[in-house]
């Protein structure tokens, strides 16, 4: 897909919605969930950042001390896949909550970061390499 384009997918009524509008709907759902419970009062940058880190650690636990075959078995098992995906969802929910508190447009920030990474890691020098940009 070319930059700036979003793909669409059919909805239950046959109309098409962009991934961007689906993301916006998700953001609204997350914020409404939070607000119905009056949890915004507990959401501050420090605690949300800590929570993201803790949830990321929970995600890591699924893979810790496993060889590639064990990881493959975990993620192809429906229950294992579901558990991993839910930890990923926890991270996304918290990240969206943090972005709301800080006034960060995650789509814009991600695009800007990709542009910066494109400058740091030009394909001609970075393709197939795991080195940092200063070592390319």
N, C-alpha and C positions, 0 to 999 in steps of 0.2 A: 504494500500500500504506500502511496506517495505521501510525503509530509503534508500535514495540514488537512488530510482527508480522514474521515471517520467511516468505518464500515457500518452497515445497517443490518438489522436482523428483524424477521417478522415478529409481530406481537400476536397475542392470542386472537385478535380481530383481523389479522391479515395486513394491517398497516405496517409501515417500517419506521423504526426509531433508531437514531444514531447511538453509537456507544457513548458519546458525550452526554446525550440526554439520559441514558441509563445510569451513567455515573452521577449526574446531577440528582436523579431520583434517589439513588442510594444515599447520597449525602443528606438529602432531606429526611429520609427514613431514619438515618442514624441520629441526626440532631433532634428529630421528633421523639425518638425513643428516649434519648437523654433528657429532654425537656419535660416529658410526661412524668418522669421520675424525680424531677427537680435535682438532677445530678450536676448541672452546670456549675453549681457552687463549689463542687469538689474538683472541677477540671481547671487546672492551672498548668503552665508549661512544665514545671518541675515534675509534678506527679504524673502527668500524661507521658512525659519522656521516660520516666522510670518504668511506667507500666508497659510501654512499647518494648523497652529493653527486657523486662521480665517475660513478656509474651514471646519475644524472639528467643530467649533462653529455653522456654518450653518447647518451641519448635525445634531447636537444636537437639533437645533430649531424644527426639525420635531417631536421630541419625548418629548420635554419639556411640562410639565403640562398635559400629556396624560396618561390615565390609560391603563392597558394591553389590554383591548378590543379596545380602540381607536388606539393604536399602531398596533394591528393586522389588523384592518380595513384599516389603512394607507398603510401598506406594502402589502396587498393583492389587493388593488385598483391599476389597471395598471398605472394610472397617478402618484399616490403617490409613487409606487414602482420605477417608472422611475426617479422621482425627487430625491429620496433617493439614487438610484444607481448613478446618475450623480454627486451628492455631494461626494460620495465615490470615483468616478472616478477622480474628481478634486484633492482629497487628494493624490491618487495614482500618478497622473501625476506630482504633485509638489514634492512628495517624490522621484520619479525617477529622476526628475531634480536636486534635492538636492544631491542625491547619485552621479550623474554625476559630479557635481561641486566639491564634496569632495572626489571623487575617491573611493566610497564605493561600494563593490559588495553586493547588497542587498540579493541575494540568499545565499551567504556564511555567511553574517552577521546573517540572520534569522536562518540558520542551527546551527551556533555557539551559538546563544541565546537560541534556543530550547535545545541544549545539556546542557547549563548552568542551564536552568530552570528544566531540568530533574534531575540534581544533587540537586538543591534546593528543589524541590518538588517531592520526590520519591513517587511513586504510593501508596505504603504501608501506608504512613503517610498522603498524601494529598488527596487521593480519597474522593470525596464528601465534601471536606472542602474548605471554602473561605478564610481561615486564611493565613496570610503571612508566609513565610518559617521559620522565627524566632519564630513563635508561634506554629509550628507543633510539 
